[in-house]
Amino acid sequence: MNTKRNLLVAASILLAGVLLLTLAFSRSAASQSPPPPKGKPEARITVGRRIVVLRPDQVGSFPKVQVRAGSATPVSVSFPSFVATRNIVAYTLDGGSLNNGQGIVRARPDAQGSVAFTFQSDASAVRRVAVKNGKEVKVLQFEVLP
């Protein structure tokens, strides 16, 4: 009877060991999976002395930012999941200018996936700037105050 009991205990220990090894390997494999993709695009807009960091909503629009008419507003837009060989294109949709008078800017992103430009408008209104990375288009909104 002791022999049967010893075999039963040995089998139980062996089974427990196999289960622990299986669990350890599955956790190890899970921890070696690739990291999740980085977040959404992000815009950094300098207004006076403060930097406003914005993220787009589900339809691709960034929240409105208030700027003063006539001021050159530095803008940096990052696409974390961008493809490095693409040019990012920024263009005004309904007034204002980019980089001192241009309506459109084409730029190769830096190593962090960012492009920078300035926005300016002389008229009080809501102005929009589209930023296109491949097929992905995001819209910046500027509320231009007098």
PyMOL commands that set and color helices and strands:
alter all, ss='L'
color gray80, all
select helices_A, chain A and resi 2-31
alter helices_A, ss='H'
color red, helices_A
select strands_A, chain A and resi 42-47+50-54+61-68+73-78+88-92+97-98+104-107+114-120+125-133+136-145
alter strands_A, ss='S'
color yellow, strands_A
deselect
rebuild
show_as cartoon
